[in-house]
Amino acid sequence: MTTQTNAFNAYKQNSMTTASPGELTLMLYNGCLKFLNKAKQAIADKNIEARNYNIQRSQAIIGEFMSTLNMDIEISKQMLPLYEYMNRRLTEANVQNDAAIIEEVEGLVTEFRDTWKEVIKITRQQQYGTVGQV
């Protein structure tokens, strides 16, 4: 089992070091969704520590998105308030132990992620003239 775990960790590390910036962003969105899902499960399990940890991980990813926005681009000025809203709602979810708030944020992150997947697909089509899988 240890050999499989080591192989999987090596694969994940290789995936991150060879991914394009767009693919890394997609990985971050997927990671955020994973942590949100774990936070909801922690609420169901009444595991306060796990809820807090996973919400904070999601907030760290959203914070990374906020800090890397290029504010010279108009869309970034529109995205920043949405990221701030998600971050604030996650704080509320953590304090109130509220899975419904996490689901609200999960919906927004899913929309961002799906839009980003579409951007990658269109960019690949323009660059390579082919339809690539994301």
Buried (B, 14 or more C-beta within 10 A) or exposed (E): EEEEEEEEEEEEEEEEEEEEEBBEBBBBBBBBBBBBBBBBBBBEEEBEEBBBBBBBBBBBBBBEBBEEBEEEEEEBEEBBEBBEBBBEBBBEBBEEEBBEBBEBBBEBBBEBBEEBBEBBBEEBEEEEEEEEEE
